[in-house]
Amino acid sequence: MDKNYIQKDAENAVPIKMWTRGVPVEAEAQKQLENVARLPIVFKHVAAMPDVHYGIGATVGSVIPTFKAIIPAAVGVDIGCGMMACKTTLTARDLPDNLALLRVAIEKAVPHGLTPRRTGRDKGSWEQPPTEADAAWSKLVDEFAQICEKYPRLKNTNNYRHMGTLGTGNHFIEVCLDEAQAVWVMLHSGSRGVGNAIGTQFIELAKKDAERNNVHLPDKDLAYFEEGSQYFGDYVQAVGWAQKFAAANRAVMMQRVIAALRSVITKPFETHVEAVNCHHNYVQRETHFGEEVFVTRKGAVSAKAGELGIIPGSMGARSYIVRGKGNPESFESCSHGAGRVMSRTAAKKRYTVADQMRATEGVECRKDAGVIDEIPMAYKDIDAVMAAQADLVEVVYTLKQVVCVKG
């Protein structure tokens, strides 16, 4: 078995089951796992994926099943963040010799990045959303209006204008090749500004609830809503809506990126030959070990038996389309990527633009100081991560990017 078991001595703590053989886990992340394991609402055990690393309250790369309760900070503020990938009928020889043409076309098709406040319109949002964004937003706007009736400050967020946009940080759009040289499009984003606002508001409310009820927590960021409490139902609705927004956001971007490819590549081609759209920061009701529980995957992907998922590497590293094995011990989950081994600040201090250029050789992408924090060396070895979870997923396709667009 590729699992290491850690049973806490603390009374009433559930076990922590870790798929981390051969990959580093920092002490701060271990402490966070122990904190979560001591919560009275956690069901059965906590599962730590091989990309596990320090986060806010709970580790990124963990699966937290809770009984009749949800921890908003464990879901986080990038609600519904995840991946989408689709295979096309194109092959490597159909791509233009100058891949910069593809990158420029994609960058024009999808808003990305962020303009600092008070300096004009955010370049990462639409000035005039396209028809694809309108169509997606029309299916979400009525429920959003309901949520805003109770939480009016959510109305004054970048919501409609963020539909079909990328964002910043580790979010990306890539053109990739698989082992057979088939062309794939892959992207990574979530619920953008409105999801951040929803997450932030309910995390604050959970903390205030804990203070008011004198709930003793190992970390204040682990404050939770129990079923029947004042905000529980509102949070379930809002987080569910944000997850729908995130999936639609990725679908709109994919439409825009495919159109950008068609503007550069004149050869007719089909897309979505095989396609996946999966969250990796989310919560939903599921049944495990005979009980209905809320499963929070904070940087983890559902890996039910036969289910396809996406495990991306970093800029310059391989990514994987995987098929779940339905392992009950991981609550049918797997990792969501490689996982960081150092902070963004540490990466910027340690590496240079020259290092970034060497690490992303052969990839058409930004190679400037603004993306050093995403350099491959800031992440764990994706091959070691995959080896540590061999009993959770099998690899269906191995992808290598040739174009990467970052915010």
Phi, psi and chi 1 to 4 in degrees:
 res  aa     phi    psi   chi1   chi2   chi3   chi4
   1 MET       -  146.1  -57.5  -71.6  -79.0      -
   2 ASP   -93.8   16.0  -71.3  -25.6      -      -
   3 LYS  -100.7  142.3  -61.1 -171.5  -72.3  -72.8
   4 ASN  -108.1  135.4  -57.6  -40.4      -      -
   5 TYR  -107.2  132.0  -67.8   82.2      -      -
   6 ILE  -123.9  114.7  -63.2  179.4      -      -
   7 GLN  -105.2  119.2  172.3   71.2   60.6      -
   8 LYS   -73.3  144.2  -70.8  -49.6  -62.7  167.0
   9 ASP   -75.4  -24.3  -64.3  -30.9      -      -
  10 ALA   -57.6  134.9      -      -      -      -
  11 GLU   -63.4  139.5 -169.3  176.4   -7.1      -
  12 ASN    73.9    4.1  -61.5  -36.3      -      -
  13 ALA   -83.6  139.6      -      -      -      -
  14 VAL   -82.5  162.4  -60.8      -      -      -
  15 PRO   -67.0  160.9  -16.6   29.4      -      -
  16 ILE  -117.3  122.4  -56.2  165.0      -      -
  17 LYS  -109.7  125.5  -60.9 -169.1  177.4 -175.5
  18 MET  -121.4  134.3  -56.3 -179.6   69.9      -
  19 TRP  -106.5   67.4  -79.6 -101.0      -      -
  20 THR  -127.6   16.3   55.0      -      -      -
  21 ARG   -63.4  122.9 -177.5  167.5  -65.6  166.0
  22 GLY    89.7    0.2      -      -      -      -
  23 VAL  -128.1  146.4  -68.6      -      -      -
  24 PRO   -75.5  146.7   27.7  -34.3      -      -
  25 VAL  -130.5  119.3  179.6      -      -      -
  26 GLU   -74.0  155.6   75.9  -97.9   53.7      -
  27 ALA   -59.8  -35.9      -      -      -      -
  28 GLU   -64.1  -37.5  -65.0   88.0  -12.9      -
  29 ALA   -68.4  -41.0      -      -      -      -
  30 GLN   -59.9  -41.5 -179.3   66.5   53.2      -
  31 LYS   -63.3  -41.1  177.9   61.9  176.9  174.1
  32 GLN   -63.6  -39.6  -73.8 -170.3  -42.3      -
  33 LEU   -61.5  -41.2  -69.9  167.6      -      -
  34 GLU   -65.6  -38.2  -67.3  168.0    5.7      -
  35 ASN   -61.0  -46.7  -74.3  -17.6      -      -
  36 VAL   -62.9  -40.5  170.8      -      -      -
  37 ALA   -62.7  -20.3      -      -      -      -
  38 ARG   -88.4   -7.5  -69.9 -157.2  -64.0  -88.0
  39 LEU   -70.5  136.7  -65.1  176.5      -      -
  40 PRO   -69.6  -14.3   24.6  -34.3      -      -
  41 ILE   -89.6   -9.4   58.1  169.9      -      -
  42 VAL   -76.0  134.1  176.1      -      -      -
  43 PHE   -99.8  129.8  170.3   74.6      -      -
  44 LYS    70.3  -71.9 -160.7   74.7  174.6  173.4
  45 HIS  -166.2  169.3   60.2  -93.8      -      -
  46 VAL  -102.0  136.8  175.8      -      -      -
  47 ALA  -108.8  125.0      -      -      -      -
  48 ALA  -107.1  124.2      -      -      -      -
  49 MET   -82.8  164.2  -59.5  -63.8   97.3      -
  50 PRO   -66.5  -16.7   17.3  -28.8      -      -
  51 ASP   -93.4   14.9   58.5  -20.0      -      -
  52 VAL   -58.5  134.8   65.7      -      -      -
  53 HIS  -157.8  167.1   60.0  -79.2      -      -
  54 TYR   -56.6  135.9 -178.1   81.7      -      -
  55 GLY  -135.7 -161.4      -      -      -      -
  56 ILE   -94.1  113.2  -63.7  174.1      -      -
  57 GLY    79.5  -68.9      -      -      -      -
  58 ALA  -112.5  154.6      -      -      -      -
  59 THR   -68.1  147.5   57.4      -      -      -
  60 VAL   -74.1  137.0  179.0      -      -      -
  61 GLY    91.5   31.4      -      -      -      -
  62 SER  -130.3  154.4   57.9      -      -      -
  63 VAL  -119.0  119.8 -176.8      -      -      -
  64 ILE  -121.6  104.2  -55.0  168.7      -      -
  65 PRO   -87.0  130.7   29.7  -28.0      -      -
  66 THR  -127.5  146.2   48.3      -      -      -
  67 PHE  -101.4  113.7 -168.8   64.5      -      -
  68 LYS    56.3   35.7  -64.2 -173.7  176.4 -179.2
  69 ALA  -164.2  158.0      -      -      -      -
  70 ILE  -137.7  142.1  -58.3  176.2      -      -
  71 ILE  -102.0  104.1  -51.5  163.7      -      -
  72 PRO   -57.5  -38.7  -27.6   36.6      -      -
  73 ALA   -70.2  -22.2      -      -      -      -
  74 ALA   -71.7  -36.4      -      -      -      -
  75 VAL   -68.6  -38.7 -179.6      -      -      -
  76 GLY    91.2 -169.3      -      -      -      -
  77 VAL  -104.7  -15.0  -64.3      -      -      -
  78 ASP   -94.7   63.7 -161.8   -4.0      -      -
  79 ILE   -62.5  131.8  -60.7  168.9      -      -
  80 GLY    76.4    6.8      -      -      -      -
  81 CYS   -55.9  141.4 -173.3      -      -      -
  82 GLY  -176.5 -160.9      -      -      -      -
  83 MET  -125.9  152.1  -59.6  -71.7  -55.0      -
  84 MET  -138.1  139.0 -173.6  171.1 -176.2      -
  85 ALA  -143.8  144.6      -      -      -      -
  86 CYS  -143.2  141.1   75.4      -      -      -
  87 LYS   -87.7  142.0 -175.3 -179.9 -179.6 -178.4
  88 THR  -113.0  174.0   75.8      -      -      -
  89 THR   -90.2    5.3   53.1      -      -      -
  90 LEU   -78.0  156.7  -65.9  169.3      -      -
  91 THR  -124.3  172.3   63.7      -      -      -
  92 ALA   -54.6  -37.9      -      -      -      -
  93 ARG   -70.3  -11.9   61.4  178.2  175.2  -90.0
  94 ASP   -85.1  -12.2  -61.8  -42.2      -      -
  95 LEU   -76.6  149.7  -63.5  176.4      -      -
  96 PRO   -67.4  151.2   24.3  -33.4      -      -
  97 ASP   -61.1  -36.8  -67.3  -25.1      -      -
  98 ASN   -96.3   96.1 -177.2    1.8      -      -
  99 LEU   -70.2  -13.9  -68.5  173.7      -      -
 100 ALA   -61.1  -29.4      -      -      -      -
 101 LEU   -61.3  -40.3  -64.1  173.0      -      -
 102 LEU   -67.6  -44.4  -85.3 -175.8      -      -
 103 ARG   -61.4  -45.1  179.4  158.9   77.1  100.8
 104 VAL   -62.2  -41.8  169.0      -      -      -
 105 ALA   -63.2  -41.2      -      -      -      -
 106 ILE   -67.2  -43.4  -66.1  168.7      -      -
 107 GLU   -63.1  -31.6  -70.9  173.6  -17.1      -
 108 LYS   -75.3  -29.8  -74.4 -178.9  178.4  177.3
 109 ALA   -80.8  -26.5      -      -      -      -
 110 VAL  -130.6  118.7  177.5      -      -      -
 111 PRO   -58.7  141.3  -25.4   35.7      -      -
 112 HIS  -151.9  162.7   53.5  -75.0      -      -
 113 GLY    82.3 -165.1      -      -      -      -
 114 LEU  -153.3  133.4  176.0   69.3      -      -
 115 THR   -95.7  129.9  -58.0      -      -      -
 116 PRO   -55.3  147.0  -24.2   33.6      -      -
 117 ARG   -58.7  154.0  -67.6 -173.0  179.8 -156.6
 118 ARG    67.6   15.7  -63.0 -177.6  -66.6  -81.4
 119 THR  -120.8   26.2   56.6      -      -      -
 120 GLY   104.6 -172.3      -      -      -      -
 121 ARG   -61.0  140.1 -173.3 -174.2   67.4   81.7
 122 ASP   -66.4  120.6  176.5   15.9      -      -
 123 LYS   -65.6  -16.7   67.7  178.7 -177.8 -180.0
 124 GLY   -84.8    5.0      -      -      -      -
 125 SER  -121.9  166.1   66.6      -      -      -
 126 TRP   -79.6  140.7  -65.8  106.6      -      -
 127 GLU   -77.7  -43.3 -173.7  166.1    6.3      -
 128 GLN  -135.2  101.4 -176.6   57.9   51.0      -
 129 PRO   -56.9  141.7  -26.7   36.4      -      -
 130 PRO   -76.2  173.6   30.5  -35.5      -      -
 131 THR   -60.6  -34.6   55.3      -      -      -
 132 GLU   -61.1  -42.2  -60.1   98.6  -37.0      -
 133 ALA   -68.0  -40.3      -      -      -      -
 134 ASP   -58.0  -46.1  -77.4  -19.6      -      -
 135 ALA   -63.0  -42.2      -      -      -      -
 136 ALA   -68.8  -42.6      -      -      -      -
 137 TRP   -65.8  -33.8  179.5 -111.4      -      -
 138 SER   -61.0  -26.5   69.1      -      -      -
 139 LYS   -83.5   -9.8  -62.5  174.5 -176.5  176.0
 140 LEU  -115.1  -19.8  -63.1  166.9      -      -
 141 VAL   -65.1  -37.1   64.2      -      -      -
 142 ASP   -65.6  -45.4  -71.0  -14.2      -      -
 143 GLU   -67.7  -35.6 -173.0  177.1    9.3      -
 144 PHE   -61.4  -40.4 -176.2   59.0      -      -
 145 ALA   -61.7  -38.9      -      -      -      -
 146 GLN   -61.5  -45.2  -68.9  174.3   14.2      -
 147 ILE   -63.4  -40.5  -65.4  166.7      -      -
 148 CYS   -69.1  -21.8  -70.6      -      -      -
 149 GLU   -61.0  -38.3  -75.9  178.7   14.0      -
 150 LYS   -88.1  -29.5  -75.5 -170.5  176.8 -178.9
 151 TYR  -128.4   73.8  -56.7   93.8      -      -
 152 PRO   -62.1  -23.5   16.4  -28.8      -      -
 153 ARG   -68.6  -16.9   85.3 -176.2 -158.2 -164.4
 154 LEU   -70.3  -21.8  -63.3  176.3      -      -
 155 LYS   -65.3  -33.8 -168.8 -179.9  -63.3 -176.2
 156 ASN   -90.5   50.3  -60.2  -41.0      -      -
 157 THR  -123.8  165.5   56.1      -      -      -
 158 ASN   -78.6   94.7 -121.4  -23.1      -      -
 159 ASN  -112.9  -74.0   39.8   72.4      -      -
 160 TYR   -55.1  -42.7  165.7   55.3      -      -
 161 ARG   -76.2   -7.5  -66.7 -174.8 -177.6  -83.5
 162 HIS   -98.2   -5.3  -94.0  175.0      -      -
 163 MET   -66.5  118.6  174.5   59.1   74.1      -
 164 GLY    87.0   30.3      -      -      -      -
 165 THR  -126.8  158.7   67.4      -      -      -
 166 LEU   -89.4  -49.9 -176.6   62.6      -      -
 167 GLY    98.4 -155.5      -      -      -      -
 168 THR  -129.8 -164.1   60.5      -      -      -
 169 GLY    65.9 -127.3      -      -      -      -
 170 ASN   -90.1    8.5   62.0   -8.2      -      -
 171 HIS   -75.4  144.2  -63.8  153.5      -      -
 172 PHE  -156.8  163.9   62.4   79.5      -      -
 173 ILE  -126.6  132.1  -59.7  168.7      -      -
 174 GLU  -132.9  148.8  -69.3 -176.8  -18.7      -
 175 VAL  -105.3  126.0  178.5      -      -      -
 176 CYS  -127.8  163.4  -53.5      -      -      -
 177 LEU  -120.6  138.8  -58.5  175.3      -      -
 178 ASP   -93.8 -172.4   66.4   17.2      -      -
 179 GLU   -61.6  -28.2  -51.3   96.1  -42.8      -
 180 ALA   -93.1    9.5      -      -      -      -
 181 GLN    69.9   18.9  -61.5  -64.6  -73.9      -
 182 ALA   -74.9  145.0      -      -      -      -
 183 VAL   -88.5  131.1  172.9      -      -      -
 184 TRP  -119.4  153.2  -71.9   69.1      -      -
 185 VAL  -114.2  131.6  178.0      -      -      -
 186 MET  -136.3  140.7 -177.2  168.4   71.6      -
 187 LEU  -146.5  161.1   52.8   84.7      -      -
 188 HIS  -139.0  115.4  172.1 -149.6      -      -
 189 SER  -166.0  177.5 -167.6      -      -      -
 190 GLY  -138.3 -136.4      -      -      -      -
 191 SER   -94.4    7.9   52.7      -      -      -
 192 ARG    57.1 -147.5  -55.2  -69.7  -79.3  113.0
 193 GLY   -62.1  -39.1      -      -      -      -
 194 VAL   -70.1  -37.3   66.8      -      -      -
 195 GLY   -64.5  -39.6      -      -      -      -
 196 ASN   -61.0  -43.5 -172.8  -64.7      -      -
 197 ALA   -65.7  -40.7      -      -      -      -
 198 ILE   -63.1  -49.3  -72.1  169.6      -      -
 199 GLY   -59.3  -46.9      -      -      -      -
 200 THR   -61.3  -45.1  -60.3      -      -      -
 201 GLN   -62.9  -45.5  175.8  144.2   17.1      -
 202 PHE   -77.1  -27.1  -78.6   96.3      -      -
 203 ILE   -63.6  -42.8  -71.6  167.8      -      -
 204 GLU   -61.2  -44.5  -70.0  172.5    4.9      -
 205 LEU   -64.3  -38.4  -70.7  171.0      -      -
 206 ALA   -65.0  -40.4      -      -      -      -
 207 LYS   -64.6  -42.5  -71.8  178.7 -179.4  177.7
 208 LYS   -65.2  -38.9  -72.6  176.4 -177.5  174.8
 209 ASP   -59.4  -45.3 -106.2   11.9      -      -
 210 ALA   -63.4  -41.3      -      -      -      -
 211 GLU   -64.7  -44.8  -70.3  172.2   10.3      -
 212 ARG   -64.6  -36.8 -173.6  164.5   52.7 -112.0
 213 ASN   -93.1    5.3  -63.1  -38.4      -      -
 214 ASN    55.4   42.4 -160.6   28.6      -      -
 215 VAL   -81.1  125.4  177.3      -      -      -
 216 HIS   -89.4  118.3  -61.9  -71.0      -      -
 217 LEU  -119.8  146.2  -62.5  164.7      -      -
 218 PRO   -68.5  -19.6   21.4  -30.6      -      -
 219 ASP  -153.7  128.2 -176.7  -30.8      -      -
 220 LYS   -60.9  -23.0   63.8 -178.6 -179.0  179.6
 221 ASP   -74.6   -3.8  -78.2  -48.7      -      -
 222 LEU   -97.8   16.9  -66.3  177.5      -      -
 223 ALA   -60.1  142.3      -      -      -      -
 224 TYR  -134.7  159.3   51.3   84.9      -      -
 225 PHE  -101.7  131.5  -63.5  127.2      -      -
 226 GLU   -97.3  150.9  -68.0 -171.1   84.2      -
 227 GLU   -53.2  134.9  -88.2 -170.9   14.9      -
 228 GLY    91.7  -11.8      -      -      -      -
 229 SER   -78.0  169.8   63.2      -      -      -
 230 GLN   -55.7  -42.8 -178.8  178.3   -0.1      -
 231 TYR  -105.1   -3.6  -60.0  111.0      -      -
 232 PHE   -55.7  -55.1 -179.5   85.6      -      -
 233 GLY   -62.0  -38.8      -      -      -      -
 234 ASP   -63.7  -40.3  -68.0  -12.6      -      -
 235 TYR   -67.4  -42.6  179.7   66.7      -      -
 236 VAL   -57.6  -43.5  168.7      -      -      -
 237 GLN   -66.2  -46.6  180.0 -176.4   24.3      -
 238 ALA   -67.0  -41.9      -      -      -      -
 239 VAL   -69.7  -35.8   78.4      -      -      -
 240 GLY   -64.3  -40.7      -      -      -      -
 241 TRP   -63.9  -44.2 -179.2   89.3      -      -
 242 ALA   -62.1  -35.2      -      -      -      -
 243 GLN   -68.1  -36.4  -71.5  166.4 -169.4      -
 244 LYS   -66.7  -40.9  -73.9 -176.2  -81.1 -170.8
 245 PHE   -58.6  -44.9 -179.3  103.4      -      -
 246 ALA   -61.6  -45.3      -      -      -      -
 247 ALA   -63.9  -40.6      -      -      -      -
 248 ALA   -67.7  -37.4      -      -      -      -
 249 ASN   -58.0  -45.5 -179.8   44.6      -      -
 250 ARG   -65.6  -40.3  -69.4 -169.5  -69.9  -87.9
 251 ALA   -64.4  -40.3      -      -      -      -
 252 VAL   -65.2  -44.2  170.7      -      -      -
 253 MET   -59.7  -41.1  -82.8 -166.3  -72.6      -
 254 MET   -61.7  -42.0 -174.4   61.4   76.4      -
 255 GLN   -58.6  -44.2  -69.1  177.3   64.1      -
 256 ARG   -66.2  -40.2  -58.5  -76.5  -60.4  174.3
 257 VAL   -68.7  -41.8  173.9      -      -      -
 258 ILE   -60.7  -41.7  -65.3  -60.5      -      -
 259 ALA   -62.6  -37.5      -      -      -      -
 260 ALA   -64.2  -40.9      -      -      -      -
 261 LEU   -61.5  -42.4  -99.6   63.4      -      -
 262 ARG   -65.5  -27.0  -66.2 -167.3 -164.2  -79.0
 263 SER   -73.1  -20.8   73.4      -      -      -
 264 VAL  -103.0  -39.2  174.1      -      -      -
 265 ILE  -100.8  112.7  -59.2  168.8      -      -
 266 THR   -80.1  -19.9   56.1      -      -      -
 267 LYS   -65.2  131.4  176.2 -177.8  175.1  178.2
 268 PRO   -62.1  140.6  -20.3   32.3      -      -
 269 PHE  -152.3  158.3   64.1   90.6      -      -
 270 GLU  -105.9  154.2  -65.2  176.8   14.5      -
 271 THR  -124.6  178.0   66.1      -      -      -
 272 HIS    56.2   31.7  -65.5   69.8      -      -
 273 VAL   -58.3  -43.2  175.5      -      -      -
 274 GLU  -138.7  131.8  -68.7 -176.0   63.9      -
 275 ALA  -139.8  148.0      -      -      -      -
 276 VAL  -137.0  138.7 -169.0      -      -      -
 277 ASN  -136.5  103.7 -170.3  -11.3      -      -
 278 CYS  -131.7  140.2   58.8      -      -      -
 279 HIS   -77.9  156.7  -61.8  -44.7      -      -
 280 HIS  -138.7    8.1   55.3 -137.5      -      -
 281 ASN  -133.1   93.2  -77.3   -7.1      -      -
 282 TYR  -166.8  171.7   70.0  112.5      -      -
 283 VAL  -136.6  142.8   60.1      -      -      -
 284 GLN  -157.5  159.2   66.0 -178.2   17.9      -
 285 ARG   -74.9  133.6  -69.6 -179.6 -168.0  -95.1
 286 GLU  -145.7  163.7  -62.7 -179.7    8.2      -
 287 THR  -109.4  124.5  -60.7      -      -      -
 288 HIS  -138.7  137.6  -66.0  -83.7      -      -
 289 PHE    51.1   37.7  -60.6  100.5      -      -
 290 GLY    79.3    4.9      -      -      -      -
 291 GLU  -122.0  142.7  -68.6  -78.7   -5.0      -
 292 GLU   -84.9  121.9 -174.1 -179.9   83.1      -
 293 VAL  -134.9  167.4  -66.9      -      -      -
 294 PHE   -92.8  125.0  -72.3   96.5      -      -
 295 VAL  -106.2  118.0  176.0      -      -      -
 296 THR  -100.5  118.3  -62.6      -      -      -
 297 ARG  -104.2  104.1  -66.7 -175.0  175.8   91.3
 298 LYS   -99.7   90.8 -175.8 -179.3  179.5   76.0
 299 GLY    76.7   48.0      -      -      -      -
 300 ALA  -151.8  156.6      -      -      -      -
 301 VAL  -119.3  142.3  177.8      -      -      -
 302 SER   -64.1  133.8  177.5      -      -      -
 303 ALA  -136.0   53.4      -      -      -      -
 304 LYS   -62.6  160.0  -64.0 -178.7  177.2   68.4
 305 ALA   -57.2  121.8      -      -      -      -
 306 GLY    85.3   -8.4      -      -      -      -
 307 GLU   -79.7  133.8 -176.9  176.9   26.8      -
 308 LEU   -83.4  143.0  -69.5  178.3      -      -
 309 GLY  -142.7  175.6      -      -      -      -
 310 ILE  -128.7  129.1  -52.8  169.2      -      -
 311 ILE  -122.7   98.6  -57.6  176.6      -      -
 312 PRO   -82.2  149.0   31.6  -35.2      -      -
 313 GLY   -88.4 -164.2      -      -      -      -
 314 SER   -93.7  179.9   57.5      -      -      -
 315 MET   -54.5  123.5  -70.4  177.4   79.5      -
 316 GLY    90.8   -5.0      -      -      -      -
 317 ALA  -112.1  164.4      -      -      -      -
 318 ARG   -70.9  156.7  -72.3 -176.0  -71.2  -83.6
 319 SER  -126.5  163.8  -63.6      -      -      -
 320 TYR  -133.8  134.1  -62.7   90.1      -      -
 321 ILE   -93.9  124.1  -53.7  -64.3      -      -
 322 VAL  -123.7  161.2  -62.5      -      -      -
 323 ARG  -118.4  127.1 -176.9  178.1  -71.7  113.1
 324 GLY   -67.1  150.0      -      -      -      -
 325 LYS  -102.7   -2.6  -66.9 -174.3  175.1 -179.9
 326 GLY    66.2   36.3      -      -      -      -
 327 ASN   -68.2  116.3 -169.2  -40.1      -      -
 328 PRO   -65.8  -28.6   22.6  -32.3      -      -
 329 GLU   -67.6  -25.4  -64.2  -61.8  -45.5      -
 330 SER   -96.7   12.2   71.1      -      -      -
 331 PHE    54.6   41.2  -58.9   98.7      -      -
 332 GLU    53.2   55.0  -60.4  178.9  -42.9      -
 333 SER  -135.7  165.3  -52.3      -      -      -
 334 CYS  -146.2  178.9   66.2      -      -      -
 335 SER   -69.3  163.3   85.6      -      -      -
 336 HIS  -108.4    2.8   83.6  -50.7      -      -
 337 GLY   169.8 -156.1      -      -      -      -
 338 ALA   -83.4  -37.6      -      -      -      -
 339 GLY    87.2  136.5      -      -      -      -
 340 ARG   -74.1  147.3  -61.9 -168.2   72.1   93.1
 341 VAL  -110.2   -8.2  -70.3      -      -      -
 342 MET  -150.1  157.8   67.8 -179.6   71.3      -
 343 SER   -71.7  165.8   69.6      -      -      -
 344 ARG   -61.8  -41.0  -64.4 -177.3 -177.6  -79.2
 345 THR   -62.3  -44.1  -59.0      -      -      -
 346 ALA   -63.8  -40.0      -      -      -      -
 347 ALA   -63.1  -41.2      -      -      -      -
 348 LYS   -66.1  -33.2  -73.0  177.6  178.9  178.3
 349 LYS   -74.3  -35.4  -73.1 -179.9  178.4  177.7
 350 ARG   -84.3  -35.6 -178.6  175.1  -59.9 -172.0
 351 TYR  -112.1  160.5  -63.4  109.4      -      -
 352 THR  -117.7  171.7   64.9      -      -      -
 353 VAL   -60.4  -36.6  171.6      -      -      -
 354 ALA   -61.9  -39.2      -      -      -      -
 355 ASP   -63.5  -42.1  -66.9  -33.6      -      -
 356 GLN   -62.9  -40.4  173.2   73.9   -1.2      -
 357 MET   -64.1  -42.0  -67.8  175.9   72.3      -
 358 ARG   -66.9  -40.9  -79.0 -167.6  -65.9  -88.5
 359 ALA   -70.7  -23.6      -      -      -      -
 360 THR  -113.5   24.5   59.2      -      -      -
 361 GLU   -58.3  133.0 -172.8  176.3   -2.2      -
 362 GLY    88.8   -2.5      -      -      -      -
 363 VAL  -111.3  128.8 -179.2      -      -      -
 364 GLU   -79.4  104.2  173.8   55.9   46.7      -
 365 CYS  -159.9  173.4   63.0      -      -      -
 366 ARG   -64.1  140.0  -74.8  176.2   57.9 -168.7
 367 LYS  -135.7   62.7  -58.9  175.9 -168.0  -76.3
 368 ASP  -133.3  176.3   56.0   61.4      -      -
 369 ALA   -62.6  -24.6      -      -      -      -
 370 GLY   -70.3  -13.3      -      -      -      -
 371 VAL  -121.0   11.9  -69.1      -      -      -
 372 ILE   -60.7  -31.1  -72.7  175.8      -      -
 373 ASP   -65.7  -12.7   56.8  -21.7      -      -
 374 GLU  -105.1   11.7  -77.5  -66.0  -61.0      -
 375 ILE   -58.1  142.4 -162.7  166.9      -      -
 376 PRO   -53.7  -33.5  -30.5   37.0      -      -
 377 MET   -68.2  -11.9  -68.4   83.3   83.2      -
 378 ALA   -79.3   -4.1      -      -      -      -
 379 TYR  -116.4  160.5  -72.6   83.1      -      -
 380 LYS   -67.3  162.3  -62.4  179.8 -175.9 -178.3
 381 ASP   -70.1  114.7  177.8   -5.0      -      -
 382 ILE   -62.0  -31.4 -172.2   65.5      -      -
 383 ASP   -68.5  -37.9  -67.1  -35.3      -      -
 384 ALA   -66.8  -38.8      -      -      -      -
 385 VAL   -61.3  -43.3  165.5      -      -      -
 386 MET   -67.1  -39.2  -64.2  -54.2  -64.3      -
 387 ALA   -63.9  -34.5      -      -      -      -
 388 ALA   -72.2  -15.9      -      -      -      -
 389 GLN  -120.8   33.5   57.7 -174.4  -27.8      -
 390 ALA   -62.4  -22.9      -      -      -      -
 391 ASP   -91.8    5.6   61.3  -20.8      -      -
 392 LEU  -105.9  -36.6  -55.3 -176.4      -      -
 393 VAL  -144.7  160.1  -67.4      -      -      -
 394 GLU  -117.4  146.3   61.6  176.9  -33.6      -
 395 VAL   -79.8  128.8  174.3      -      -      -
 396 VAL  -100.5  -45.3 -177.9      -      -      -
 397 TYR  -136.9  144.8  -65.2  101.8      -      -
 398 THR  -110.8  123.7  -58.6      -      -      -
 399 LEU  -111.1  145.1  -51.4 -177.2      -      -
 400 LYS  -130.3  124.9 -179.6   67.9  175.2   71.0
 401 GLN   -72.8  146.6   71.7  -84.4   75.9      -
 402 VAL  -117.7  -20.0  -69.3      -      -      -
 403 VAL  -134.0  135.2  177.2      -      -      -
 404 CYS  -136.9  124.3  177.5      -      -      -
 405 VAL  -108.4  124.8  170.2      -      -      -
 406 LYS  -114.3  153.1  -77.7  -82.2 -171.0 -177.8
 407 GLY   -74.4      -      -      -      -      -
